[in-house]
Amino acid sequence: MMTVNRRKLLQALGSLACASPIRNYASAGAPDNKARDVIRVGQIGVGHAHATKLSVYRESSDYEVVGIVEPDATLREAARQLPAFRDVPWITEDQLLNTPELRVVLVETHVRDSLATASRCIAAGKHVHLDKPAGDSLPDYRELLAQAERQQLMVQMGYMYRYNPAVVLLRDFLQQGWLGEIFEVHTVMSKVVDRASRQQLAEFPGGMMFELGCHIIDLVVGVLGAPNKVTPFAQHAASEKDTLVDNMLAVFEYPRAIASVKTSAMEVEGFARRHFVVCGTQGTFHIQSLDNPAVRVALTDKHEKYVAGYQDLTFPSFKRYVADAADMAQVIRGEKECQFDYSHDLAVQTAVLAASKMSLK
């Protein structure tokens, strides 16, 4: 079993740039002195399941957290008790957006409010980290991205596996051409969802594909690009008397490849079976599990330290969003180009809605 070196992984991550470079973000809201080295950031909302990621920014030397906004008193009081929010000033949205030298806002509202909130932040000239999925209106999301592009602002999506070290290594294999021509991607992301959460997730007709599948659709589009056709299969399979679409499959068709995306709300120990498999004419790259990444890779030929045949690779422990925050800081400072451009994110959201059997209009 081979252990992948963390330093080399981070070097590989830093070298990856957008296929279509995004504008220079460094000028947007940047102070003209040494204070630019620390980026002022705030958060709007605690209603999203990933809202506690604020702790990542609090622990990072790249950022200074200036405040958090939550107009719902019940949510605000519950959040006060959590370590991620302890001792952070609670302020209004107007106060946050008018904070001197504020450059980034994390949008962690309920999904139903996320696009409107992000749009206000962009209008105020702030970069945005927008948690997934990107709302339920494709026209509104398209306009948000257009608005951000006009102002040379970054909209970083909160897909939690983009900077997973196994996914970073996969991108390197693909860039090197070591897997040959890709003809198949197969991926699964499931878990057991409790009754109360099922009721909340049933708000949207896209069910588990909209809620969970979006993370791995982001990876599929990253490997194969926008699909020619998406065929969704949606089912309410549990005995629970709710409306959550809890057992879903989507098939993505490409000219010379097929991808399958599976997600459910009922899989026992589902975290352990979350996987992402890429098959090419010269190799197979199998990541499992996505949350505690390990890789089994098969190659027809030797490449550098990787031998022909099967081999197992392990990685350092992976904490979600740490690399996302670091990468955003580099992009904002103009130290690198953004790896995920507006067209990628729009293609992902289009595919997410299609796979979720939701409207594209």
C-alpha positions, 0 to 999 in steps of 0.5 A: 500500500502506497501513502500519497505525500501531502506536500506533493498533493498540495503542489499539484492542487496549486498548479491546476488552473481554470481551462478558461481563466477567470478575471483577476479577482485581486482588485475587487475590494482589496486594500492597498496595504499589508492588511490585504494579507488577511482577508475579512470574511463574514457569514450570512445564515446558519440554516444550511447543514454545513453552516459550521464550516465558519470554524475553518475560516476562524482557524485559518491565518488567511482570514479574519471573521468579522461577524455573522448574520441570522435574522431568525431568532430561533436559529440564532439562539441555537447556533450561539451554543455551537463552538463554530459560532462562539464569541463571533459578533452577531450583526445585521446584514447591512452592518456586515455588507458595510463592514470596512474592507470586508471581501468575502461572504459565506452564504449558509442560509436555507437553500430557498434563500441562498440565491437572493442572499448571494445576489445582494452580496455580489451587488455589494461587491463581495466575493461569495462562497455559496453552499450547495446546491445553487438554489432551485432556479437556473435562470436566477443562478445564471444571472448571479454568475453573470453579475459576478463575472461583470464585477470580477467577483468569485462565486465559490460553490461549497461542493465538499469533495473538490479538494479531497486529496484523492480527487486532486490526484485523480485530476493529475492522472487525467491531466497526464493522460494515464487513464487513457480515454474515459468511457465510464464514471460510476458514483454513489453517495448515500446515507440514512436520513432521520425522520425530521431531516426527511421532512425538511428535505422534502421541501424540494421535488429533487429529493436526495439527488438535489441534496446529496447527489449534487456533490458527486455530479460536480465531480462527474462534470469535472471529469467528463464535462457537460452531458449531452443527455441526462436521464433521471430515475426517481422513487419514494422507496421508504415506508415513511409517510412523507414526500421525500424522493429518497431513492434516485439514479441518473444516467449521464450520456456523452458521445463516448462515455456513460456516467451513473450517479446513485443516491439514497436516504436509506443506506446503512453505513452509507458513508463508507460506501460513497465512491467515485470510479473513473474507467479509461482505456488505460486504467481505472481509478476507484476512490472509496470512501469519499469522506475518508479517501483511499484509492485503488488504481489499475494501470496498463503501464507504469507511470513514474512511481505507479506500477502496471496492474492494481495498487492501493493508495492512502492519504493524510486525513482530510478535513472538509473545506480547509483547502477550499478556504485556502484556495479561495484566498489565493485566487482573491489575492491574485496568486493563482487562477480559479480552477472552477470557472463560471461555465463549469458551475453553470454546467454542474447546476444544469446537470443537478436540476436535470438529474433531480427532475427539476425545472430548467426554466 
